């Protein structure tokens, strides 16, 4: 179901029912995670110089030409926790980062 949503497809009836039952809880979790998610977003949008240089060198090492686009889904996480997935849940060219609890 998350794949449908990540790919811009409408959720099915089960998702709508789950949202009706659990939506208020999700809102509470997202509200609590907002500050941490914004801090991570800012770091991703404005990386320090050393990070850019590291990426340039890694790209050269692996022969990656030019700039590559990667869609990043920032997700709430428990306090002090970070995690994530590759394209398993969100499709090729995207990753998830569970990061609000450890900005």
Helices and strands as residue ranges (DSSP letters): H 2-6, H 13-45, H 49-62, E 71-75, E 83-85, E 94-98, G 100-102
